[in-house]
Amino acid sequence: MRFLVKVNIPVESGNAAAKTGKLGTTIQSIVTDQKPEAVYFTDDNGQRTAFLFLDMQDASQIPAIAEPWLLAFNASIEIHPVMVPEDLQKAGGAIEAAVKKYS
Protein backbone atom coordinates (compact mmCIF):
# COMPACT_ATOMS: atom_id res chain seq x y z
CA MET A 1 0.00 0.00 0.00
CA ARG A 2 1.30 3.45 -0.89
CA PHE A 3 1.82 6.05 1.79
CA LEU A 4 2.70 9.71 1.87
CA VAL A 5 5.23 10.40 4.61
CA LYS A 6 5.57 14.05 5.55
CA VAL A 7 8.72 14.92 7.49
CA ASN A 8 9.10 18.31 9.16
CA ILE A 9 12.60 19.10 10.43
CA PRO A 10 12.65 21.74 13.18
CA VAL A 11 14.70 24.82 12.34
CA GLU A 12 17.08 24.34 15.27
CA SER A 13 18.03 20.73 14.51
CA GLY A 14 18.11 21.40 10.76
CA ASN A 15 20.43 24.36 11.25
CA ALA A 16 22.67 22.38 13.59
CA ALA A 17 22.96 19.58 11.01
CA ALA A 18 23.61 22.09 8.22
CA LYS A 19 26.38 23.79 10.21
CA THR A 20 28.17 20.47 10.73
CA GLY A 21 27.76 19.49 7.08
CA LYS A 22 25.54 16.53 7.95
CA LEU A 23 22.14 17.78 6.78
CA GLY A 24 22.42 16.68 3.15
CA THR A 25 24.38 13.50 3.79
CA THR A 26 22.01 12.33 6.52
CA ILE A 27 18.94 13.03 4.41
CA GLN A 28 20.52 11.22 1.45
CA SER A 29 21.36 8.23 3.64
CA ILE A 30 17.81 7.96 4.97
CA VAL A 31 16.26 8.36 1.53
CA THR A 32 18.62 5.74 0.08
CA ASP A 33 17.65 3.28 2.82
CA GLN A 34 13.91 3.93 2.50
CA LYS A 35 13.80 3.74 -1.32
CA PRO A 36 10.73 5.94 -1.89
CA GLU A 37 8.92 5.94 -5.23
CA ALA A 38 9.32 9.72 -5.17
CA VAL A 39 10.63 12.34 -2.76
CA TYR A 40 10.18 16.10 -2.79
CA PHE A 41 11.70 18.78 -0.58
CA THR A 42 10.06 22.08 0.30
CA ASP A 43 9.18 24.24 3.28
CA ASP A 44 6.15 23.95 5.55
CA ASN A 45 5.41 26.37 8.38
CA GLY A 46 8.96 27.67 8.16
CA GLN A 47 10.54 24.22 8.49
CA ARG A 48 12.52 22.07 6.10
CA THR A 49 10.06 19.49 4.84
CA ALA A 50 10.25 16.28 2.84
CA PHE A 51 7.37 14.45 1.19
CA LEU A 52 8.14 10.80 0.49
CA PHE A 53 5.86 8.42 -1.38
CA LEU A 54 6.62 4.81 -0.56
CA ASP A 55 5.15 1.36 -0.40
CA MET A 56 4.59 -0.42 2.91
CA GLN A 57 3.22 -3.92 3.19
CA ASP A 58 2.59 -3.87 6.93
CA ALA A 59 2.15 -1.37 9.76
CA SER A 60 5.20 -2.90 11.43
CA GLN A 61 7.30 -1.04 8.84
CA ILE A 62 6.30 2.36 10.25
CA PRO A 63 9.09 2.51 12.88
CA ALA A 64 11.73 1.76 10.24
CA ILE A 65 10.40 4.73 8.25
CA ALA A 66 9.86 7.17 11.13
CA GLU A 67 12.75 6.48 13.51
CA PRO A 68 15.64 7.62 11.29
CA TRP A 69 13.99 11.03 10.84
CA LEU A 70 13.04 11.28 14.50
CA LEU A 71 16.49 10.31 15.74
CA ALA A 72 18.55 12.30 13.24
CA PHE A 73 16.54 15.53 13.28
CA ASN A 74 13.93 15.39 16.05
CA ALA A 75 11.51 15.64 13.12
CA SER A 76 7.75 15.41 13.25
CA ILE A 77 6.22 12.75 11.01
CA GLU A 78 2.82 12.29 9.39
CA ILE A 79 1.94 9.10 7.51
CA HIS A 80 -1.10 8.97 5.23
CA PRO A 81 -2.35 6.22 2.91
CA VAL A 82 -2.66 7.47 -0.68
CA MET A 83 -4.09 6.20 -3.95
CA VAL A 84 -2.94 6.35 -7.55
CA PRO A 85 -5.60 6.67 -10.28
CA GLU A 86 -5.85 2.88 -10.64
CA ASP A 87 -6.62 2.54 -6.93
CA LEU A 88 -9.35 5.16 -7.18
CA GLN A 89 -10.84 3.33 -10.16
CA LYS A 90 -10.97 0.09 -8.14
CA ALA A 91 -12.80 1.99 -5.38
CA GLY A 92 -15.63 3.00 -7.73
CA GLY A 93 -17.99 0.27 -6.53
CA ALA A 94 -17.54 1.20 -2.88
CA ILE A 95 -18.13 4.86 -3.67
CA GLU A 96 -21.31 4.04 -5.58
CA ALA A 97 -22.55 1.84 -2.72
CA ALA A 98 -21.94 4.63 -0.22
CA VAL A 99 -23.79 7.12 -2.43
CA LYS A 100 -26.80 4.80 -2.64
CA LYS A 101 -26.84 4.11 1.08
CA TYR A 102 -26.04 7.53 2.53
CA SER A 103 -27.33 10.08 -0.01
C-alpha positions in Angstrom: 0.0 0.0 0.0 1.3 3.5 -0.9 1.8 6.0 1.8 2.7 9.7 1.9 5.2 10.4 4.6 5.6 14.1 5.5 8.7 14.9 7.5 9.1 18.3 9.2 12.6 19.1 10.4 12.7 21.7 13.2 14.7 24.8 12.3 17.1 24.3 15.3 18.0 20.7 14.5 18.1 21.4 10.8 20.4 24.4 11.2 22.7 22.4 13.6 23.0 19.6 11.0 23.6 22.1 8.2 26.4 23.8 10.2 28.2 20.5 10.7 27.8 19.5 7.1 25.5 16.5 8.0 22.1 17.8 6.8 22.4 16.7 3.1 24.4 13.5 3.8 22.0 12.3 6.5 18.9 13.0 4.4 20.5 11.2 1.5 21.4 8.2 3.6 17.8 8.0 5.0 16.3 8.4 1.5 18.6 5.7 0.1 17.7 3.3 2.8 13.9 3.9 2.5 13.8 3.7 -1.3 10.7 5.9 -1.9 8.9 5.9 -5.2 9.3 9.7 -5.2 10.6 12.3 -2.8 10.2 16.1 -2.8 11.7 18.8 -0.6 10.1 22.1 0.3 9.2 24.2 3.3 6.1 24.0 5.5 5.4 26.4 8.4 9.0 27.7 8.2 10.5 24.2 8.5 12.5 22.1 6.1 10.1 19.5 4.8 10.3 16.3 2.8 7.4 14.4 1.2 8.1 10.8 0.5 5.9 8.4 -1.4 6.6 4.8 -0.6 5.2 1.4 -0.4 4.6 -0.4 2.9 3.2 -3.9 3.2 2.6 -3.9 6.9 2.1 -1.4 9.8 5.2 -2.9 11.4 7.3 -1.0 8.8 6.3 2.4 10.3 9.1 2.5 12.9 11.7 1.8 10.2 10.4 4.7 8.2 9.9 7.2 11.1 12.8 6.5 13.5 15.6 7.6 11.3 14.0 11.0 10.8 13.0 11.3 14.5 16.5 10.3 15.7 18.5 12.3 13.2 16.5 15.5 13.3 13.9 15.4 16.0 11.5 15.6 13.1 7.7 15.4 13.2 6.2 12.7 11.0 2.8 12.3 9.4 1.9 9.1 7.5 -1.1 9.0 5.2 -2.4 6.2 2.9 -2.7 7.5 -0.7 -4.1 6.2 -4.0 -2.9 6.3 -7.5 -5.6 6.7 -10.3 -5.8 2.9 -10.6 -6.6 2.5 -6.9 -9.4 5.2 -7.2 -10.8 3.3 -10.2 -11.0 0.1 -8.1 -12.8 2.0 -5.4 -15.6 3.0 -7.7 -18.0 0.3 -6.5 -17.5 1.2 -2.9 -18.1 4.9 -3.7 -21.3 4.0 -5.6 -22.5 1.8 -2.7 -21.9 4.6 -0.2 -23.8 7.1 -2.4 -26.8 4.8 -2.6 -26.8 4.1 1.1 -26.0 7.5 2.5 -27.3 10.1 0.0 
